[in-house]
Amino acid sequence: MPPTTMPKEKPAHEIRFGYIKAAIWKNETASGSRYNVTFSRSYREGEEWKSSDSFGRDDLLLVSKIADQAHSWIFGQAHEQPQDNDRQRTTR
C-alpha cells in the first residue's frame, strides 16, 4: 500500500511584495491563538522557482514593510476574538 501524504497546512494569512513573502501561521494553545511569521524570498534558478530565507541589502526594506503589515494583521486578529474578560462583561 503506498504511503499517504498528509495535506500541507496552509498559513492563516500571507503578505507579499514582489518576491518577498510573509506567511502568518496560527497556533491554538490553551491560552488562545498565537501567531508566528516566516519570511521567504522567491528566486528563479534556470527554469525552476526556488525559495530562500536569506535576504540581501535591497530586500531588507521590503522585509520590514511586510513585517509591519504582519504585525498589524496579527494585532487585528487579537481584537476580533473576544477575550475571557470581555465575555464576562457582556454576559453580566
N, C-alpha and C positions, 0 to 999 in steps of 0.2 A: 504494500500500500504506500503511495507516495506521501511524503510529509506534507502536512497542511501548513500554509503560510498564514500567519496572523495579519489581519489588515493593519496597515500603518496608522498610528494615531495621528490625527491632524491637529495643528495648532488652533487655539481658540481665536486667534486673530493674526494677521500678517500686515506688515507695513513695508512698502517697497519704494525706493527712489532709485531709478536706473538699475544698476547691477547690485545694489546693496539692499539687503532684506533683513527685517527683524521678524522672528516668529515668536509669538507670545503663547506660552504653554500654561494651561490651567491645571492645578493640582488640588484635589479635595483633601482636606485634613480635618481632624477633629475640631480644630479652631475655626474652620471655614475655608473658603477658597484662597489659595495662594497662587501667585503667578511668577513665572521665570521667563527670561527672554534670551534667545540665542540670535546672534548676528552672523550673517554669511554674505559672501561676495561671489557672484557668478562670473565665470570667465570661460572663454572658448579656447580649446586646445585642438587645433585642426578642425575637424567636423563635429567634435564632441563637446558638449557643455559640461562644465565641472563646477564644483563649489569649494570655497575656501573660507576658513575663519581667520585669515590673515589679511590685514589691511595696510595699504600704503598711505603715504602722506596725503595724497589727493583724495583719499577715501574718508579721511577722519572727520571732516566737516559734515558729510552726509551721515556717517555713523552717529554723530552727536545729534543731528536733527531727528533721525529716526529714533534714537534713544529717548529724546524729549517727547516725541509723539507716543511712544510705547508707554512711557511713564504716565502721560495724560490719559491714555486709554485704560490702563490698569486702575488708575485713581478713579476714573469714572465708573468702572465696574464695581468698585467697593461701595460707591454711593448709591448704586442701583439695587444692591442687595440689602434688605432690611437687617439691621443689627439686632441682637437679642434685646438690648435696652429699648430700641425703637418699637419692637413688637410688644414689649411690656407696657410702654406708654400708650400705645394705640388700643390696647385691649382693656385698659382700666377705665 
